[in-house]
Amino acid sequence: MTPEAATTLIANAIYITGLVVCVLIVPSLIGGLLVSIFQAATQINEQMLSFLPRLLITLAMLIFAGTWILQTLSDLFVEIFQLAGSLVG
């Protein structure tokens, strides 16, 4: 395998990993920010109020985007295993 092919493969893996993480984390971040603004406005300092919405948003994103995440990661691993023969020697 040439250095260019290895670099492309690693860059693709990092990109896909970042994309999958962003799909799960960004909605949770936005939900947490909205809950924090609500808590600051109402002066409610309940810990469960800040944790539960983020947990539910993350679970909802896993349910809605789970098939896409699995398909994307499966495609990446198929590509890696197809190139495994050219990695050696």
N, C-alpha and C positions, 0 to 999 in steps of 0.2 A: 504494500500500500504506500502510495506516495504521501509526502508530508501535506500536500494540498488537500488530498482526499481525507486524511485524518483530521485536518483542521476543519474542513467542511462538516464532517460527521460530528465532531465535538461541538461546533458552533450550532448545528441543527439541534443537537440534544439539549444544549443550554437554552436555546430559544424556546423549544417545546416545553421544557420544564418551567421556565418563567411564565409562559403563556398559561399553562395549567394552574400554576400557583396564583396568578393574577385573577383567573376566573373564579377561584374560590375565596381569595382574601379581600379583593377590592369591594365586593358587596358587603362583606362583614365589616370592613373599615368604615364604609359610608353609614351603615346601620349603627355602628358604635358611636360615630360622630353625632348622628341625629339624636341618639339616646342621651349622649353627654350634654348636648345643647338643651334638651328637655329637662334633664336633671339640674342643670345650672339655672334654668329659668324658674323651675318650681322649687328648688332647694330640697329635693328629695335625694337622700344619699343612701339608697338601698343598693347593696352590691349585686343582688340577684337581678335587679332591673337593668344593670349594665351588661351582665353576663348572658342572660337568657336570650335576648334578641339576637345577639351575635351568633350564639349557638344555633338558633333556629334558622337564621339566614344562611349559615354555612351548610347546615343539613339540607335546606331547600336547594341550594346551589348544587350540592352533590346529587340530589335527586334529579334536578332538571338538566344538569350538564354532565351527569355521570357517564352516559353512553358516549358522548362526544369525547370525554376525557379518556375513556377506555379505548376507543377507536384510535385516537391520536397516539396514545402511548403504544398500542399494539402495532401501529404502522411504523413507529420509530424502532421498536425492537425487531420487527421483521426486516427492516432495512439493515440494522446492525448485524443480525444473524446471517443475512444474505452476503454481507461483506466480510463475514468472519473468515471465509476461505482465503481471501486476499490479504488478510492481516498478517498471516504467518508467511515468512520468507518473502 
